[in-house]
Amino acid sequence: MADIKLGLYGAEVTLPQVNALIGSRPPMPRGKRKQVEMETMLDGSARGNAKEYSPQTFSLSWAQLSAADVTTIETEVNRNVRLHYQNAWHSATWYWVIVADFKVDPANYLGTMYYSVSLELLEVGP
């Protein structure tokens, strides 16, 4: 299976494999955050000006993680600096990212405590 890596440059860690509940596809959407400035003209019409650079967004989620796996992800999230990221499911390209959103929710699955985790990353310049 392809690896997903995140961390400080040269010290990236392999994140747990993205997983979902049985019968569901594990989501790993990748997108672009368009930077658009909207202005209202004197006549009330609107004009938009799109900037040339549109950073990518990367979303990862896990439905069933152990506490140890959550700690691995949270350690990288808590660094509060730009991180080096690669998702080999999409491509072999490395990106500089910051953590834009991180959520953890406890989930009891067949009597065992797991955690559902979501992570949103935003591409930043080098």
Beta strands, then each sheet from edge to edge (+ up, - down):
strand 1: 4-7
strand 2: 13-14
strand 3: 30-32
strand 4: 36-40
strand 5: 46-50
strand 6: 56-65
strand 7: 83-87
strand 8: 95-109
strand 9: 112-123
sheet 1: 2+ 1- 7+ 8- 9+ 6- 3+
sheet 2: 4+ 5-
end
